[in-house]
Amino acid sequence: MANEHSSHYVAHQFDDLEQQKEAGTLGMWTFLATEILFFGGMFMAYFVYRFSYPDAFAAASHYMDILLGGINTGVLLVSSLTMALAVHAAQEGKRKQIILFLIITMVFGVTFLVIKGFEYHHKYVEHLVPGWNFEYKGPNAGKAEIYFILYFVMTGFHALHLIIGIGVLSVIAMMTARGNFTKEYYSPVEVSGLYWHFIDIVWIFLYPLLYLIHVHK
């Protein structure tokens, strides 16, 4: 009976749930590998320019709000915990707990975006957004503008991935509410968790690289 019930969740191209789960997990890891290459190009550009203009980058990083960045780091770290708890609840077939932890995770994601929005607004008010209205009062304004270009591009793409992650989790939460997952079949929850953890890891690298340069000078 268990096998008959489980077969309901197996797509026609797979032999069983285990094969389907392994294929889904492999697919997500392959996708994350392409994401690493995507962000890797930006990190490479960052390191090239940072080591080319170390003083200008250190001076420009003084305009970063370490407190807000630190709060956002904590927010994402806790969101990784709640995402892991959602996956654990899925493994035990606890539908209400899955939905609860997914909602909490999304709330943390929205909190991160709101705080990041305040940071972007501050940079706009201070005329530190690269472009025709850019005004930098320190030395090496041109080199400092490169720093801010990298800041907005890297954090902007990270925020975009976070928005996508929130959308994915909202779909997973709705699927959970409809009873689409069981103790035997919960791989969509698990692979969405991998994506969310990847987003968090990217920020763990962005925070010290963009916010804490001058601290180590």
Secondary structure, 3 states (H helix, E strand, C coil): CHHHHHHCCCCCCCCCHHHHHHHHHHHHHHHHHHHHHHHHHHHHHHHHHHHHCHHHHHHHHHHCCHHHHHHHHHHHHHHHHHHHHHHHHHHCCCHHHHHHHHHHHHHHHHHHHHHHHHHHHHHHHCCCCCCCCCCCCCCCHHHHHHHHHHHHHHHHHHHHHHHHHHHHHHHHHHHHHCCCCCCCCCHHHHHHHHHHHHHHHHHHHHHHHHHCCHHHC
